[in-house]
Amino acid sequence: MQQLSVRHLLGIKNLTENDIQLILDTAREFKDVINRPIKKVPSLRDITIANVFFENSTRTRLSFELAEKRLSADVINFSASGSSVKKGETLLDTVNNILAMKVDMIVMRHASPGAPHYLSSRINANVVNAGDGTHEHPTQALLDSFSIREKLGDVAGKRVAIIGDILHSRVALSNIFCLQRQGAEVMVCGPTTLIPKYIGSLGVKVSHNVREALAWCDVANVLRIQLERQQIKYFPSLREYSLYYGINKKMLDELDRPIVLMHPGPINRGVELTSDAADSHHSIILDQVENGVAVRMAVLYLLAQL
């Protein structure tokens, strides 16, 4: 059996193209499993996994928990809001106390960029990054690539536009690395204030015109405005943002060819996407949610073999 070249999934930047293909191929097999009448396999029956979330999450946390249970792992859920972190306990002490209970793997979301990297260098358990600040969200990028491959046959040669709040998004950075490693072209689109100045050095195209981006791409991956991470105002109002960067079904239907519409969730309906666009035949947003379970099963399964 092929193996990953890394012990931890800290970011797409650390993966080779072979690692990405191995995860996506394994995910395809697990997608068959979760669509069977009996959706469970005993692959991780002797493994204990702790979901350690220092930030709020719905989709990612539920997706990881479901993936773990589908693999028959024992699962511990930790939430910082009701823990000793509120009493001043450090990240390392918190995790070491969890590991003392004989936990084999940590799935962690943290507001600080680099927190999973710090942890992985100090503990023996496998670490999976479920999102670290504005840095990376590797499993989201992998499930996005899996969804593109499932819909269009391949990622190589496709044009993908990432539209929205690029500056504060961990999804954008992971997607750029993942798509480029598989041979796709990437464009980012959004207001000047929400496009990082360094972004051109990553080899992506930059646009500030959403219609131009839609006309160029095969896939539009639309991101929400990350208001919870913004310390200052980057545009006058959500209404103005929606006017210039919001996408509706009419815009999609007017294109000279069909494109695929994606969104990592949660959707701010009426801001970056109207309901008629989000629920249209262009959209594979709910397919992304389903694929997230299969991709996370693949990641956990492959890391447990190391």
C-alpha positions as CSV (number, residue, x, y, z in Angstrom):
1,M,0.0,0.0,0.0
2,Q,1.2,3.5,-0.8
3,Q,1.9,5.8,2.2
4,L,1.8,9.6,2.7
5,S,5.2,11.3,2.9
6,V,4.2,13.2,6.1
7,R,3.1,12.1,9.6
8,H,0.9,15.1,10.1
9,L,-1.5,17.0,7.9
10,L,-0.5,20.5,8.7
11,G,-1.0,22.2,5.4
12,I,-1.2,21.6,1.6
13,K,2.2,23.2,1.4
14,N,3.8,20.2,3.1
15,L,2.2,17.6,0.7
16,T,3.6,16.3,-2.6
17,E,1.5,15.8,-5.7
18,N,1.6,12.1,-5.0
19,D,0.3,12.7,-1.4
20,I,-2.7,14.7,-2.8
21,Q,-3.5,12.0,-5.4
22,L,-3.3,9.3,-2.8
23,I,-5.7,11.1,-0.5
24,L,-8.2,11.8,-3.3
25,D,-8.0,8.2,-4.7
26,T,-8.6,6.8,-1.2
27,A,-11.4,9.3,-0.7
28,R,-13.2,7.9,-3.8
29,E,-13.2,4.4,-2.2
30,F,-14.5,5.8,1.1
31,K,-17.3,7.7,-0.8
32,D,-18.5,4.3,-2.0
33,V,-18.5,3.1,1.6
34,I,-20.6,6.0,3.0
35,N,-23.2,5.5,0.2
36,R,-23.7,1.8,1.2
37,P,-26.6,0.7,3.5
38,I,-24.0,-0.1,6.2
39,K,-21.8,3.0,6.2
40,K,-19.2,1.8,8.8
41,V,-15.8,0.1,8.4
42,P,-13.5,-1.2,11.2
43,S,-10.4,0.5,9.8
44,L,-9.6,2.6,12.9
45,R,-11.3,0.3,15.5
46,D,-8.3,0.6,17.9
47,I,-7.6,4.3,17.4
48,T,-8.7,7.1,19.7
49,I,-9.0,10.6,18.1
50,A,-9.5,13.9,20.0
51,N,-11.2,16.8,18.2
52,V,-9.6,19.8,19.9
53,F,-11.4,23.0,18.7
54,F,-10.4,26.4,20.0
55,E,-12.7,28.1,17.5
56,N,-16.3,27.7,16.7
57,S,-17.1,25.3,13.9
58,T,-20.1,23.4,12.6
59,R,-19.4,21.7,9.2
60,T,-15.8,20.9,9.8
61,R,-16.3,19.5,13.3
62,L,-19.3,17.5,12.4
63,S,-17.6,16.2,9.2
64,F,-14.5,15.1,11.1
65,E,-16.6,13.5,13.9
66,L,-18.7,11.6,11.4
67,A,-15.6,10.5,9.4
68,E,-14.0,9.1,12.6
69,K,-17.2,7.2,13.6
70,R,-17.6,5.8,10.1
71,L,-14.0,4.4,10.5
72,S,-15.0,3.0,14.0
73,A,-12.5,5.1,15.9
74,D,-13.2,6.2,19.5
75,V,-13.9,9.9,19.6
76,I,-13.3,12.6,22.2
77,N,-14.7,16.1,21.6
78,F,-13.0,19.1,23.3
79,S,-14.3,22.6,23.2
80,A,-12.2,25.5,24.6
81,S,-15.2,27.5,25.7
82,G,-16.0,25.1,28.5
83,S,-12.5,24.0,29.4
84,S,-9.6,24.8,31.7
85,V,-8.2,27.0,28.9
86,K,-10.5,29.6,30.3
87,K,-8.6,29.3,33.6
88,G,-5.3,30.0,31.9
89,E,-4.1,26.5,30.9
90,T,-1.6,26.5,28.0
91,L,-2.2,24.8,24.6
92,L,0.5,22.3,25.3
93,D,-0.7,21.4,28.8
94,T,-4.2,21.0,27.5
95,V,-3.2,18.6,24.7
96,N,-0.7,16.7,26.9
97,N,-3.5,16.1,29.4
98,I,-5.7,14.7,26.6
99,L,-2.8,12.6,25.3
100,A,-2.3,11.2,28.9
101,M,-5.7,9.5,28.3
102,K,-4.0,7.4,25.5
103,V,-5.2,9.4,22.5
104,D,-3.5,8.5,19.2
105,M,-4.5,11.5,17.0
106,I,-5.4,15.2,17.4
107,V,-7.6,17.1,15.0
108,M,-7.2,20.7,15.9
109,R,-8.7,24.1,15.0
110,H,-7.0,27.2,16.5
111,A,-7.2,30.9,15.9
112,S,-3.4,31.3,15.8
113,P,-1.6,30.6,12.5
114,G,1.0,27.8,13.1
115,A,-0.6,26.3,16.2
116,P,-0.8,22.8,14.7
117,H,2.9,23.1,13.6
118,Y,3.9,24.0,17.1
119,L,2.0,21.2,18.6
120,S,3.2,18.5,16.1
121,S,6.9,19.3,17.0
122,R,6.2,18.6,20.7
123,I,3.9,15.5,20.8
124,N,4.1,12.0,19.4
125,A,0.4,11.8,18.2
126,N,-0.5,12.5,14.6
127,V,-1.9,16.1,14.2
128,V,-4.5,17.1,11.6
129,N,-4.9,20.9,11.0
130,A,-8.6,21.7,10.9
131,G,-7.9,25.4,10.3
132,D,-5.3,27.6,11.9
133,G,-6.2,31.3,11.8
134,T,-5.9,32.9,8.4
135,H,-3.2,30.4,7.4
136,E,-4.4,27.0,6.0
137,H,-7.4,24.7,6.0
138,P,-6.0,21.6,4.2
139,T,-8.9,19.2,4.3
140,Q,-11.2,21.9,2.8
141,A,-8.8,22.3,-0.1
142,L,-8.6,18.6,-0.6
143,L,-12.4,18.1,-0.6
144,D,-12.7,21.1,-3.0
145,S,-10.3,19.3,-5.4
146,F,-12.1,16.0,-5.0
147,S,-15.4,17.8,-5.8
148,I,-13.9,19.4,-9.0
149,R,-12.4,16.1,-10.1
150,E,-15.8,14.3,-9.5
151,K,-17.7,17.0,-11.5
152,L,-15.3,17.7,-14.3
153,G,-13.2,14.6,-14.5
154,D,-9.8,16.1,-13.6
155,V,-8.3,19.2,-11.9
156,A,-5.4,19.6,-14.3
157,G,-5.9,22.3,-16.9
158,K,-9.0,23.7,-15.2
159,R,-9.4,27.4,-14.5
160,V,-10.5,28.1,-10.9
161,A,-11.5,31.6,-9.7
162,I,-11.5,32.1,-5.9
163,I,-13.8,35.1,-5.3
164,G,-14.3,37.1,-2.1
165,D,-12.4,37.8,1.1
166,I,-8.9,36.4,0.1
167,L,-7.1,38.4,2.8
168,H,-8.7,36.7,5.8
169,S,-9.4,33.2,4.3
170,R,-7.4,30.1,5.2
171,V,-9.4,28.3,2.5
172,A,-8.0,30.5,-0.3
173,L,-4.3,29.8,0.5
174,S,-4.8,26.0,0.8
175,N,-6.8,25.9,-2.4
176,I,-4.1,27.9,-4.3
177,F,-1.4,25.4,-3.2
178,C,-3.6,22.3,-3.9
179,L,-4.9,23.4,-7.3
180,Q,-1.6,24.5,-8.6
181,R,0.1,21.3,-7.5
182,Q,-2.4,19.4,-9.6
183,G,-1.9,21.6,-12.7
184,A,-4.9,24.0,-12.5
185,E,-4.8,27.8,-13.2
186,V,-5.9,30.0,-10.4
187,M,-7.4,33.5,-10.3
188,V,-8.3,35.5,-7.2
189,C,-11.0,38.1,-7.3
190,G,-12.2,40.7,-4.8
191,P,-11.9,44.3,-3.7
192,T,-8.4,45.7,-3.6
193,T,-8.5,45.9,0.2
194,L,-9.3,42.2,0.5
195,I,-6.5,40.9,-1.9
196,P,-3.1,40.4,-0.1
197,K,-0.3,42.3,-1.6
198,Y,1.9,39.2,-1.8
199,I,-0.6,37.1,-3.7
200,G,0.9,37.7,-7.1
201,S,4.1,36.0,-6.0
202,L,2.2,32.7,-5.7
203,G,1.7,32.7,-9.4
204,V,-2.1,33.5,-9.5
205,K,-4.0,35.9,-11.7
206,V,-5.6,38.8,-9.9
207,S,-8.9,40.5,-10.9
208,H,-11.1,43.1,-9.3
209,N,-14.0,42.4,-11.6
210,V,-16.3,39.5,-10.7
211,R,-17.9,39.3,-14.2
212,E,-14.4,39.0,-15.7
213,A,-13.5,36.3,-13.3
214,L,-16.7,34.3,-14.0
215,A,-16.2,34.6,-17.8
216,W,-12.6,33.3,-17.4
217,C,-13.1,30.3,-15.1
218,D,-14.4,26.8,-15.3
219,V,-15.0,26.8,-11.5
220,A,-15.9,29.7,-9.2
221,N,-15.1,29.0,-5.5
222,V,-16.9,31.8,-3.7
223,L,-15.8,32.8,-0.1
224,R,-17.8,34.6,2.5
225,I,-16.7,37.9,4.1
226,Q,-14.8,37.0,7.3
227,L,-16.3,39.8,9.5
228,E,-15.2,38.0,12.7
229,R,-11.5,38.4,11.6
230,Q,-11.7,42.0,10.4
231,Q,-10.5,44.6,12.9
232,I,-11.2,47.5,10.5
233,K,-13.7,48.2,7.7
234,Y,-12.4,47.0,4.3
235,F,-15.4,48.3,2.3
236,P,-18.2,50.7,2.9
237,S,-21.1,48.2,3.5
238,L,-22.2,44.7,2.9
239,R,-24.8,46.1,0.5
240,E,-22.1,47.7,-1.6
241,Y,-20.0,44.6,-1.5
242,S,-23.0,42.6,-2.7
243,L,-23.6,45.1,-5.5
244,Y,-20.1,44.8,-6.9
245,Y,-19.0,41.3,-5.9
246,G,-22.2,39.4,-5.3
247,I,-23.1,36.6,-7.7
248,N,-26.7,35.8,-8.8
249,K,-28.1,33.1,-11.1
250,K,-28.7,35.6,-13.9
251,M,-25.0,36.3,-14.1
252,L,-24.3,32.6,-14.3
253,D,-26.9,31.9,-16.9
254,E,-25.6,34.8,-19.1
255,L,-22.1,33.2,-19.4
256,D,-21.3,31.6,-22.8
257,R,-20.7,28.2,-21.1
258,P,-21.7,26.6,-17.9
259,I,-19.4,26.9,-14.9
260,V,-19.3,25.1,-11.6
261,L,-20.2,27.0,-8.4
262,M,-18.6,26.2,-5.1
263,H,-18.7,27.6,-1.5
264,P,-16.9,26.3,1.6
265,G,-19.8,27.5,3.9
266,P,-21.4,29.0,5.7
267,I,-23.1,31.0,3.0
268,N,-24.1,34.6,3.7
269,R,-27.1,34.5,1.4
270,G,-27.7,37.9,-0.3
271,V,-24.1,39.0,0.2
272,E,-21.7,36.9,-1.8
273,L,-24.3,34.6,-3.3
274,T,-28.1,35.0,-3.9
275,S,-30.3,32.0,-3.0
276,D,-31.1,31.4,-6.6
277,A,-27.4,31.0,-7.4
278,A,-26.6,28.9,-4.4
279,D,-29.4,26.5,-5.1
280,S,-29.0,26.5,-8.9
281,H,-27.9,23.6,-11.2
282,H,-24.5,25.3,-11.3
283,S,-23.9,24.7,-7.6
284,I,-22.1,21.6,-6.1
285,I,-22.1,23.1,-2.6
286,L,-23.9,20.2,-0.9
287,D,-21.7,17.7,-2.8
288,Q,-18.8,19.4,-1.2
289,V,-20.3,18.7,2.2
290,E,-20.8,15.0,1.4
291,N,-17.3,14.8,-0.1
292,G,-15.8,16.3,3.0
293,V,-16.7,13.2,5.1
294,A,-15.0,10.9,2.5
295,V,-11.9,13.1,2.2
296,R,-11.5,13.3,6.0
297,M,-11.9,9.5,6.3
298,A,-9.1,9.1,3.8
299,V,-6.8,11.6,5.6
300,L,-7.4,9.9,9.0
301,Y,-7.0,6.4,7.6
302,L,-3.8,7.2,5.8
303,L,-2.2,9.0,8.8
304,A,-3.1,6.1,11.1
305,Q,-1.0,3.8,9.0
306,L,2.2,5.8,9.7
